[in-house]
Amino acid sequence: MENIRRLIRLMGPGILMATAAVGGSHLVASTQAGAQFGWQLALLILAVNLFKYPFFRASVSYTYSTRNTLQQGYRDMGKGYLLVSFMLNIVAAVVNTAALLMFAASLLGYFLPFELPMAALASVVLAVVLVIIIAGHFSAINRASKAIMAVLIMATVIALLMAWNEGAVAPPEFTSPSPWTLATIGFLVVTMGWMPAPIEVSCLTSLWLKQQCNENPVTAQSALFDFNLGYFITLLLALVFLALGALVLHGNGETLASGGIGFSSQLINLYAHTIGEWSRYLVALIAFLCIFGSTLTVYDGYCRALAEGMTLLKGQEKAPDKVFLGWLVAVAVVSFGIVLFFKSALLPMLSFAMTLAFITTPMFAWLNHRLVKRAELDPALKGGIVLQMLTYSGLIYLFGFLLAFVAWKWWG
């Protein structure tokens, strides 16, 4: 038991990465993939998680070995790389936090016996997020993320077992549409762009790991185990949500909402009608935990990354707490303003962010690969021939899909 407790204490950045990842990409993209195409996209989800693995792992290999974050590495390669990363992070921070804030606020309404306007619900969610971040910083988020992931895994597995026991709702004569057509390339791009997460999340993981190394004794083995565990959880939950969509929603005759918030409401209603009314709050709890966990971690992570990026661009090394708090307040105000005044434009912005994540993924993958290749890595983190083959295969896969997407947009 003491070994288990010590292992849990050592967990941190990997679990934080998992809570940041298990949000829109899982609840919306994975479930919609199962709802629209059944099990056909399971291999795609496996492939994109597998081929992105080396570039997310770079956050552990590079940061633990050099004690520098990925953004410090970008700076050392040239300030142009850091500036591009910084600008993209500003866009991602504003769009992603606003979308997740509205998403979490919408789901919070399911647990209330009375109706509240979106502004009030978003205020509650945002206030809780800011209190956790400001009051406890890394340690509080670390503890909260572990609790969220434990409850989330149990609740999701229970829902899957119940759905599996009920059987698929699709009639035997139902024929699944093919996802391998030109018309579905846009959906595949969105799914891959945020699966398991936008690749700039590796910069967030790098920051969290450096913070953990400063506060607790961390070994190369424990850091890699924590990352692998978090990454495996994101992959497992992606497949579980795809399975839920395939079992409960695929072939039931309903027209799926295209927006994340509308889809989440529809998802909860369909589960309640298909599995039983008892499942309504269970599914709502799963959805809320997904989005709240993502909201909590991206507010903290993106603001830390922006604070560090701005500090490095100024020629300094360590971002003062007031710079982080300044970015936290700025991102909170802007994201809350988007929720209040730009509701109609939020989903197009989210779609743009997902597509942007897909387009920028090969560049961030190459940057992370170059950092790892030129660094002196800890022997326990170097990896072998399999990891090297996976790295180059991943670069071919990501750049190949990007070229296919550009060709589709150009000639489509």
N, C-alpha and C positions, 0 to 999 in steps of 0.2 A: 504493500500500500504506500509506503514511503517513496519507493521508486516511481510509482504512478503519480503521486502528488508532485514529485520533483519534475517529472516529465511534463505534466500539465503546466507547471510554472514556467518552464522553458519555452512553451509554445507562445507564439505572439504574431510576428509578421505574416507567417503563412496562413494563420486563421483570419487575420485581418484582411489579407488578400481574398480569402474565400468569401468573407462577408461583403466585401466590395464587389466581387464578381457575381454573387448569387443575387441578382436583381432583375433588371430588364432583360438581360440575355437569357436568363433561365425562366422566370415566371412568364414572360411574354414570348420571346423568340423560340425557346425550346418547346413550350406548350403549344404555340401556334404551329410549329413544325409538325408535331404529332397530330394536332387537330386537322391540319390540311392534308398531310401526306402519310399519316400513319407512321409506320416504322421505317420508311424509306430513307430518312435523313439521319438515322442513327450512325451510319458509317461516316457521314460528313462531319457530325459533331465529334466523333472519335478522332477523325483525321485532323481537324483543325486544332483540337486540344493537344494532340500528340505533336504536331509540327510546330506549334507555338511554345511548347514546353522548354526547349533550350534557351529561348530568348527571355522568358520569364525567370528561368533559373539563373540567368546572368545576374539578376539583382542580388542573389545570395552569393554566388561564386565571386563576383567582383567586389562587392561591398565587404564581405567578411575577410577576403584576402588582402585588400588594400586599405580597408577602413575608410574608404571614400565612397560617396554615393554615386549613382549613375550620372547624375547631373554634373558632379565634379569631374567625372570622366569625360562627359561631352565638352565641358569647358576646356579641359586639357587637350582635346582634339582640335579645338578651335571655337571661338566664341560664336561663330555663325551657327554651329550645330546647337549650342545651348540656346541661342536666341530663337531659333525655329521651335525647339522644344518648349520654350517658355511661352511663346505666343499661342501655340496649339493647346497648351495646358490652360491658358486663360479661357479660351473658347470652350474647351471641354468642361472646365470647372463650372462655368456659368450655366451652360446648357444641361449638363448631367445632374447637378445639384437641384436645379429648378424642377426638372422632370421628376426626379425621385422624391422631392419634397411634396409636390402635388400628388404623386402616386401614393405616398405614405399617408397623406392627409385624407385622401379619398377612402383608403382602406380603413383608417381609424374610425370613420363614420359608421362602419358596420357594427362596432362594439358599443355604440352609444344608443340609449333608448329614445333619444330625441335628435332632431336634425339641427345641425349647425352649419353656417355658411363656410365655404371653402377657406375664407380668410381666417376664421377662428380655428378651424382644424389645422391649417398650415402653421398658424402661430403656436399652437400647442406642440406640434411635432418639432418645429424649429427651436422652440425654447428648450425642450428636453435635450435635443442634440447639442445645443450650445452650452447648456449647463454641464453635461457629461464631459465635453471637450475642455471647457475652461476650468472646471473644478478639478478634474483628475488628470487631464492630458493623457499621456500614453497609457499609464497604468489602468485608468478607469475604462478607456476604450478597449484595452486588452482583455480585462475581465468581462466587460459587456459582450464583446464579440464571442468569447468562449461560451457564455451562457446562451446567446442567440443561436449559435451553430448547433449546440447540443439539443436544444428544443426543436430547432428547425429540422434536423435530421430525423428525430423521433417522430415528429408530426407528419413529415413527408412520407416516411416509410409506412406509417399506419394508413395514411390515405391511399398509398399505392396498393398495399395488401387488400384493403377493402375493395378498391376498384378492380383488382385482379380477380378477387372472389366473385364479384358481380359479373365479370366478363365484359367484352367489348360491346358497345352499343350499336356498332355498324351492322346492318343486316348482311346475311351471307352473300347476297347477290350484289352488294355494293362494290364498285370498282374504284380504287384509289386513283386520283389524278397523278400524273407523273411530275416530279419536281425538276426533271432534267430537260427543261425547255427554255427557249429564249425569254419567254414571258416571266419566268420565275427567277431569273438571274438577280434581279433587284432584291428579292426576298433572301436568296442565298447569301448575297453580299452583306445584308444587314445581320443575318444570323452569324456569319463568320467574323464580322467586325467586332462584335461584342462577346465573342465566345473564346475563352471563358470570361474575358473582360477586355476593355480597351488596353492595348499593349503598353500605353503610358503608365498603367497601374504598376508596372515593374519599377518605375521611379519611386512610387509611393512605398512599395515593399522595401526598396533599398533604404529609404529614409527611416522606416519603422525598424529595420534591422540594425541600422547604425545607432538609433536611439536605444534599442534593447541592449546592444553591446556595451553602451555607456552606463547602463543601469544594472545589468545582471551579468553573471558569468555565462558566456555562450561559447560552445565548441562548434567546430566545423560540422561534426556529425549531428549535433542537436539542431543547428540552423538548417541543414539540409533536410533532416527528418521533418521539421516543422513545415518547411516549404512543400515537400512532397505530400505531406498529409493534407495541407490546405488545397493543393492542386488536385489531389485525388478526390477530395470532397466536392470540389466544383464540377469535376467530370462526372462523378456519380450522380449528383443532383441534377445536372443537365440531362442525363439519360432518364432519371426518374421523372422529371417534368415532361420530357418527351413521351414517356410511357403513359403518364396520366392523360396527356392530350390525346394519344392514340386510343386509349381505352374508353375515355369518357366523352370526348368531343368528336372524334373522327367518325364521319358518316352518320351523324344524328340529324342531319337536315337543317341545322341552324346556320344562319349567316353570321360569321364571326366579325366582330367589330375590329376596325383597323387600328384604333388608338389604344394605347396602353391602359389608360384609366377605364375606358369603356369596356375593354376586353377583360380587365380584372373583375369588374362587376358582373359581366356576363359569365365569366368562368365560375364565380362563386354560386350564381343562381343555377347554372347547369349541373354543378356537382350536387347541390342540394336536391335537385329534381331527379337526378340519375341514381345517386348512391343512397340518398335519404336526407330528410330535413336535418337530421342530427349532424351531418357533415358541414353545414353552413358555416358555423363558427370555427370549426377545425380548419377548413380551407381558408377562411378569412384570416385566421391566425398565421397559417403558413405564409400567405401572401404578405401580410403586414410585417412579419419577421424578416422575410426576404428584403423588402424594400426599406424598412427602417434600418436594418443592419447595413445595407448598402449606403443609405443616406448618411448615417453616422460616420462611416469610414471614409466616404469620399469627401465630405466636408473637411474632415481632419487632414486626410492625405493630400488632396489637391491644394489646400491652403498652405500646408507645409512645403509642398513642392514649389508653389509660387513664391513663397517667402525665401526659400533657398535659391531659386533661380534668379530672383531680383538681386539678392545679396551677391551672388557669384558674378553677375553681370557688372556690378559696381566694383568688382575687384576685391571684395571681402570674402571671408570664408564661412563665418558662422552667423546665421540669421538671428537677431535678437528676438526675444519673445514678443515685443511690441510690434515687430514687423509681421510675425505670424498672426497675432491678434488683429492687426489692421486688415490683412487679407481675409481673415475669417469674417470680420464684420462686413467688409466690402462684398464678399461673395454671398453672405447671408442676406444682405439688403437687396442686392441685385436679383438674386434668385427668388426672394419673396416678392419683389416687384413684378417679376415675370409671372409668377403665379397669380397675382392680383389683376394685372392689366393686360397680359398677353396670352390668355388661355387659348385662344383660337390658333395662335402661332406656335404654341409649345410643341405639339406633336410633329409638325414639319421640321422644327428645329431639332427635335430628338432624332428624327429620321436622317436629317443632315449630319448630326453628330455620329450616328452609327456608320453612315457611309464614309464620313471623314476618317473614322477610326480604321475602317477597312483600307482606305487609300494610304494612310500613313503607317500602317502596320509594317509593310516591308522595310521602310526607312528605319523605324525604331528597331526592328529585328536586326538589320544590318549593323546599326550603331552598337547594339548590345553585343552582337557577335564580335565586332572589331575590338570593343573594350576588353572582352574576355580573352581574345586571342593575343592581345599585346600585353596583358597583365601577368605578373607572377602569381599564380594561383596556389592556394593551399593544396597539398597533395590529395587530401580527402575530397576536394571539390573539382578536380580536373576532369573527371569522367574518362571514359575509354573510347574505343573505336566506334562503339554503338552510338554514343552521344554525338561524336563528330559526324557520323553518317546522317544522323537525324537532323543535325544542324544544317548541313548543306542541302538535304532533302527538303527541309522546311523553307529555306531561302528560295529554292526552285519552286516549291508549291505556292508560296505567298506572292512572289513576283509573277509567276505564271498566271495565277488567278487575277492579279491586278491587270496584267496585259489583256486578259480575256474580257475583263470588265470594261476597260478603256475601249477595246474594239467594239464591244456591244453598245456602249454609249455613243461611239462615233458613227457606227453604221446602222445602229438600231433606229 
